[in-house]
């Protein structure tokens, strides 16, 4: 069993992938966000949903998540995103090695 709880807003993960944000919303200037001190550590951003709304006024949680899902990759600067992926991969390996435990 694996338990992962998103303690901050999910939008922090999006700041970990500024290229995906830029592509999803057609805003090339967003690619430079990662170089800004405020956004360098995505998991430390206070109220990332508000910060994202300032950068992308048309962003809405559900439709934005769908747009980003198409372009988001494993290459993400968010530590918590990486921890989630590692946990999921570990579970997948357990199930693959021991199908009867699924």
FENMOQUI-V854094 format. One record per residue. N is the residue number from 0. SS is DSSP state (~ for helix, > for strand, _ for the rest). PHI is phi in whole degrees, -180 to 180 (NA if undefined). NEAR is the number of other ideal C-beta (glycine too) atoms within 12 Angstrom. Layout:
BEGIN
N/SS/PHI/NEAR, N/SS/PHI/NEAR
END
This chain:
BEGIN
0/_/NA/9, 1/_/-133/17, 2/_/-120/9, 3/_/-133/17, 4/_/-122/11, 5/_/-78/17, 6/_/-88/15, 7/_/-107/25, 8/_/-71/26, 9/_/-57/29, 10/~/-60/34, 11/~/-60/32, 12/~/-63/37, 13/~/-65/44, 14/~/-69/46, 15/_/-75/38, 16/_/-134/32, 17/~/-62/35, 18/~/-66/25, 19/~/-66/32, 20/~/-60/40, 21/~/-60/24, 22/~/-68/20, 23/~/-63/30, 24/~/-112/29, 25/_/61/14, 26/_/-129/22, 27/~/-59/14, 28/~/-63/15, 29/~/-69/29, 30/~/-58/22, 31/~/-81/17, 32/~/-56/32, 33/~/-62/26, 34/~/-83/13, 35/_/-77/18, 36/~/-57/10, 37/~/-63/19, 38/~/-109/31, 39/_/-63/19, 40/_/-112/20, 41/~/-54/33, 42/~/-73/28, 43/~/-97/21, 44/_/-69/32, 45/_/-81/17, 46/_/51/16, 47/~/-61/35, 48/~/-64/24, 49/~/-67/18, 50/~/-62/26, 51/~/-68/36, 52/~/-63/19, 53/~/-71/19, 54/~/-77/30, 55/_/-131/30, 56/_/-56/12, 57/_/-82/15, 58/_/-64/30, 59/_/-132/17, 60/~/-54/19, 61/~/-72/11, 62/~/-66/15, 63/~/-65/30, 64/~/-63/23, 65/~/-66/14, 66/~/-63/24, 67/~/-71/34, 68/~/-58/17, 69/_/-71/14, 70/_/-122/22, 71/_/-70/27, 72/_/-124/20, 73/_/-70/17, 74/_/-78/16, 75/_/-141/28, 76/_/-81/29, 77/_/-83/34, 78/~/-62/21, 79/~/-67/28, 80/~/-65/31, 81/~/-64/22, 82/~/-64/22, 83/~/-60/26, 84/~/-61/23, 85/~/-61/17, 86/~/-63/19, 87/~/-65/17, 88/~/-63/16, 89/~/-62/17, 90/~/-63/20, 91/~/-61/16, 92/~/-64/15, 93/~/-62/17, 94/~/-68/16, 95/~/-66/13, 96/~/-76/12, 97/_/-137/11, 98/~/-60/10, 99/~/-70/8, 100/~/-86/11, 101/_/-74/10
END
